[in-house]
Amino acid sequence: MNILEKLEQLIITISNNNKLKVEKNNIEEIKESKDYVSNMIFEQATKAMAVEIPKPDYQYDSISSLILDWTAAAESDETYLWGGFQILGLFESLGYPSHFWKIYNDSRFWKNNPQPEAEAISEEFLPKLNFFHKSGHGDDGTFGCILREKGVYPCPIYFYDKGIWFKMDMTLGEYYDTMILCKAVFYWQYFYIDTAEIVKKLGNFKPRFQEYGAYYFEGPTGASFFDQYEDGTFTTSAEGVLHQMKIIIKRFPKLFPDVDLAYFKERCDALEKALNK
């Protein structure tokens, strides 16, 4: 199956699950336009990258603008959960200017979360980073990205989360396959990022900070998960990642009984042990 067929199968699975609510889904619209390629966008991408893009990879452009947004309501002691995606086509990701990160990586961000190594390269690095996947559930600050270097293809894959970025050990195709395996649930990427790197980058990272006597929050609000940064329940982003891992492990057996959680539990346990040291 190509990537459009794989994502359609995921959407069908989600839509047929009576424990979930599909807030938005435009698969039929995308299927109608799947063979359309904008020559202007294609030429812009090939010019920017100075490489020939293999035809099998055109499939990653055919899913441009595909959206899925699903939710699982909170029940009794179970926490609200969501997932989905909004796709930017491959050629757009390769050729368009990148600015999605500017809302997060400003001077105030670095002042309140000192990371000298990352800040030192950010002005050169971040414009090369462009997203191909973001949340379908509003702006939660998470993005699947490619790093664009002229003359280099395939592009390395990164996960960007509200100002922090992680290199992922997977290809573009593997990213999509893994996202589908995880039902595109919010924060699935952290199960595939090295524990030591999560602790290093997020162990002291505080989205909630004080400035001029008032508290501020770097990131979206409105969902109970993010509200727990606002009210001080989570003091670091690493705590939030661990919390979300536990929610996924708790709720998936009822929502998605076909998913083997052994690997998820292993990664969750490793992060919890690392944070408790």
N, C-alpha and C positions, 0 to 999 in steps of 0.2 A: 504493500500500500504506500501511496505517496503521503506527504504530510497533511494535505487537505483531507484526505480520506481518514487518516488517523484521528485528526481533530474532530471530524464529523462524528466518528464513532464514539469519542469521548462525550461530545455534546448529546448524542442520543442516550448514552448511558446515564448521564446526569439528568437529562430531561425525564427519563423513565423512572427515576428514583423518587418515590413518594415522600421520602424524608427530607428532600431538598426542594428549594424554590428557585427556579430560574428567573432571574430578574431581567436579563437581556441575552439575546442570542440572534445573530443575523446570518447563520450559515447558508440559508437558501439564497440570500442576496449575494453572498460571496461566491457561491457555486456558479451563479449566472455570469459573473465577470472574471472567472478564474483564468481564462485564456488571454485576457487583455494585458498587454505590456506597454507602458508609456515609453516611447522611444526617447523622449527628452530625459526622463528620469534614469533610464538605462544608460544612456550616453553620459550623463552626469556621474553615475556610479563608476563606470569603466574609466572615465577620465580621471576621477579623483583617486582611484586605486591603481591606475596604470597596470592593470592585469586583465586577462581574459577570464571571465567568470564561467565556470563549467556549466553546461546546459542542465545537468541534473539538479543544480542548485537553484534554477529558476523557480522550482516548486515553492521555495521559501518566499518568493515574491507573490505567488498566486494567493496567499492567505492574508495579504495586506488588508487591514481594517476589520479583520475577523474579531468578533467580541463574544465572550461568554462571561456572564456574571451569575454565580450561584451562591446561595446562602443556606445555612442550617440554623434555624432559630434556636435560641436558648430554651432548654426545657429542664425544669426542676433544678438540679445542681450542675447541669451541663452548660458550658459556655458557648456563646454565639461563635459561629465559624463561617468563613467565607472563602471563596476561591474564584478562579477564572483568569481571563487574559484579554488584552487588547493588543493586536499585532500591528507592527509597522513592517511593511514589506522589505525584503532584503535590499533591493536597489535603493530604496529611500534611506535605509539605515547606512548604506555605504556612501551615498552621495550627498545627503542633506547635512547642513550645518548642525552642530550639536549644542544645545543650550538647556536641556532638561535639568541639568545639575546645578544651574546657577541659583535656583531658589534655595538650595541647601548649602553649597560651598561658598559662602560669602565670608567677609572678614570676621563677622561676629561668630560664625561657626568655628573657625580656627582659634579664635580667642578663648572660647569657652570649652573647647575640646582640643587642647594642644597635641598635635601629631606632626612634629617637625619634618619627618621623612616624607609623609604624604603631602603636606603643605608645600614642601620644596619643589615637588614635581607637578603639583596640581595644575598650574597655569598652562603647562605644556601637555600634560597627560589628558586632562578632562575633555578638551575639545576633540581629541582623537576618539573618545569614547562615545558611542551612540547606541541608543536602545533599539531593540527589535521587539521587545515584549514588555508590557507593563500591566498593571492590575486592571481588570475589567470592573472592579468594584470601587470606582472613584480613584482618587490619587492617594495611595497609601505609601508612596515614596520608594517603592521597590521596582527595579528594572533589570531585565535580562539584556546584556549589552555585548557589542563587539568592539574590539580595539582596532582601529583603522590605521594601518601603516602602509604608505604608498609602496606598491610592488610586492606586498605580502598578502597571500591568500592561500588557504582559509584564514580567517581572522580569529585570534584568541577570544575566548568567551569570558565575560565578567558578570558578576552580580553586584549591583549597586543598591545600597540601602540607606537612604536619607543622609548622604554625605560620605559614606564609607564604601569602599569597593573591595571585592575579593575576586581573584582569578580562579576560574573553575576548570577543573581537569576534564573537559569534555568538548566535543565538537558541537556545531550548531544543531546537527541532527540528533545527537545524544541529549542535548539540552531539551529539545522538544519531546523526545521519547521519555525522558525522565519526568518532565512536567506532566505528561499524560499519565504515566504510572502513578504519580502522586495526586492525580485528579486536579492538578493546578491549584492546590490549596495554598492559602497565604503562608509564606515563609518556608515552603518546601525546600528551597535552595540550601538552607542551613544544614540539612541532613547530609549534604554532599560537600561541605566545606570543612577543612581540617579544624579539629577542636582547638588546637593551640593557636591557630590564627584568629578564631572567633574570640578567644579569651584575650589575646594580645590587642585586638582592635576594638573590642566592645566591652572588655572587662572594666574599663574606667570611663567608658563613653556615657555621658549623661545628657540625654535629650532635654531633660528638664533642668534649667539652671536659673540662678538668681543674678539680676543685673539692676543696679540702681534701686535696690530694695524691693523689686517686683520679680515674680517668677514668670519665666517664658518656657515655651516648649518648641523644640525643633521637630516639626513633622505634622502630619494630619491629625485631626481630632474628630470626635463624633462616635467612634466605635469604642466599646468597653475596653478593648485591648489597649488602645492608645490613652484612654482616660486614666489608666493605672499608672502611666508615666506622669500625667498631670497631677494626680493626687498623692504621688510619692510612694505608691505601692512598689513600683519598680524603681530602683535607684540607678541602674545601669542598663544599657541595651542588651547586654548578655543575659541578664535576668529575664528580660522580655522574650528573648529567643528561647530560653529554656522553658518558660511558661507556655509558649505557643507549641513547642514540641510535645509537651505533656498533654495539651488539649487535643492535638491531632491523634496521639496514641490512645487517648481515652475515648474519643468520639468515633474514630474510624471503624472499629468493630461493628457498630450499629449502622453507620452510614455506608461503609464500603467493606463488607465482610470478605470480599475477594482479595483485599490487599494484605500481603504478608508483612507484618509489623516488626519482625525480628530485627531487621537492619535498623529501622527507626528507633527501636528501643535501645539498641547498642549505642547509637550515636547520642541519644538523649542521656543515657547513663554516663557516657564519657564526658559530656559537657558538665553535667551536674557534679561529678567527682572533681573535675578541674576547677570549677568555681568554688567548691568547698575546701580547697586546699588552703 
